[in-house]
Amino acid sequence: MRHLTAIADLRDEDIGAILDLADRLYTQPERRYPVLTGRTIANVFFEPSTRTRVSFELAARRLGADNVAVAGATSSTVKGETLLDTVKNLAAMKVAGFVVRTSTSGAAAQVARAVDAVGLPVINAGDGLHEHPTQALLDAGTIRRHKRRIAGLTVVIVGDLTHSRVARSNIALLSRLGAKVRVVAPRTLMPVDIEALGCDAYTDLDRALEGAEVIMMLRLQQERLEKQPLLPSLREFSQRYGLDDRRLARLPADVLVMHPGPINRGVELRSSVADDKRAVILDQVTYGVACRMAVLCHAFGTTVPVASA
């Protein structure tokens, strides 16, 4: 694997190798492995981010690499330079690879094609409404650590499906790993072709939650909805599609509650649910660093000498 722009870039053996290595790294989260010493990774983030940006920075440093951070607001793109020209200039400065986050769907693949000739790996940290593959990998790894399997599990993904690259990557990966994926949203936030991705679509949350073993709540992307209102009100959305104490009480004691963050408390999740012992949201964040370390190792064709968990 040189590039990771979408889940389809991964072979089955790539997925297994990344998750197995991430599991081992998870057990020693602060240990450093200098396998990428001497390399510089450019983090090109043209959208706001906390968890993804910081976890990639920590992952690179714990592998011995240097980081260069490039933000859209402080780069030459504000002067009219294109993303591809920015990347080509960074490549000319001899960076070793790129982590790219942008609001343009498909931009990560364009960057990968632009630098492919010089052999630099590109990892998609989220591109528009397209995909967020490392989020799906860390989610799958978190599920596997808690449930000891993925195949056969019923996973319910709830919320703003129209604008969610996290949902697209998770549907692709989890269904490929044998999970039964259900998605739930109001019709106005339900892509018309979503079942073609490998899931069953519902508009009734309570019906979709029957038999659920993993519930993945999505952030309601209010910044996108401001441009195109698709909901009567936040209150109605929360009542019909939020996970509250009443719904949680009807679920098994070992159900997993997940969220990619940031959480809109009181909208998709009640605070009491977000802080419940069944919520593994912070564990997703911890696993994210280990997973992104594993992705970087895989992209650069190396590994680390860490024992099995």
Stockholm file with secondary structure:
# STOCKHOLM 1.0

chainA/1-309         MRHLTAIADLRDEDIGAILDLADRLYTQPERRYPVLTGRTIANVFFEPSTRTRVSFELAARRLGADNVAVAGATSSTVKGETLLDTVKNLAAMKVAGFVVRTSTSGAAAQVARAVDAVGLPVINAGDGLHEHPTQALLDAGTIRRHKRRIAGLTVVIVGDLTHSRVARSNIALLSRLGAKVRVVAPRTLMPVDIEALGCDAYTDLDRALEGAEVIMMLRLQQERLEKQPLLPSLREFSQRYGLDDRRLARLPADVLVMHPGPINRGVELRSSVADDKRAVILDQVTYGVACRMAVLCHAFGTTVPVASA
#=GR chainA/1-309 SS CCCBSSGGGCCHHHHHHHHHHHHHHHTSTTCCCCTTTTCEEEEEECSCCSHHHHHHHHHHHHTTCEEEEEEGGGSGGGGTCCHHHHHHHHHHTTCCEEEEEESSTTHHHHHHHHHGGGTCCEEEEEETTTBCHHHHHHHHHHHHHHHSCCTTCEEEEESCCTTCHHHHHHHHHHHHTTCEEEEECCGGGSCTTGGGGTCEEESCHHHHTTTCSEEEECCCCHHHHTTSCCCSCHHHHHHHHCBCHHHHHTSCTTCEEECCSCCCBTTTBCHHHHTSTTBCHHHHHHHHHHHHHHHHHHHTTCCCCCCCC
#=GC SS_cons         CCCBSSGGGCCHHHHHHHHHHHHHHHTSTTCCCCTTTTCEEEEEECSCCSHHHHHHHHHHHHTTCEEEEEEGGGSGGGGTCCHHHHHHHHHHTTCCEEEEEESSTTHHHHHHHHHGGGTCCEEEEEETTTBCHHHHHHHHHHHHHHHSCCTTCEEEEESCCTTCHHHHHHHHHHHHTTCEEEEECCGGGSCTTGGGGTCEEESCHHHHTTTCSEEEECCCCHHHHTTSCCCSCHHHHHHHHCBCHHHHHTSCTTCEEECCSCCCBTTTBCHHHHTSTTBCHHHHHHHHHHHHHHHHHHHTTCCCCCCCC
//
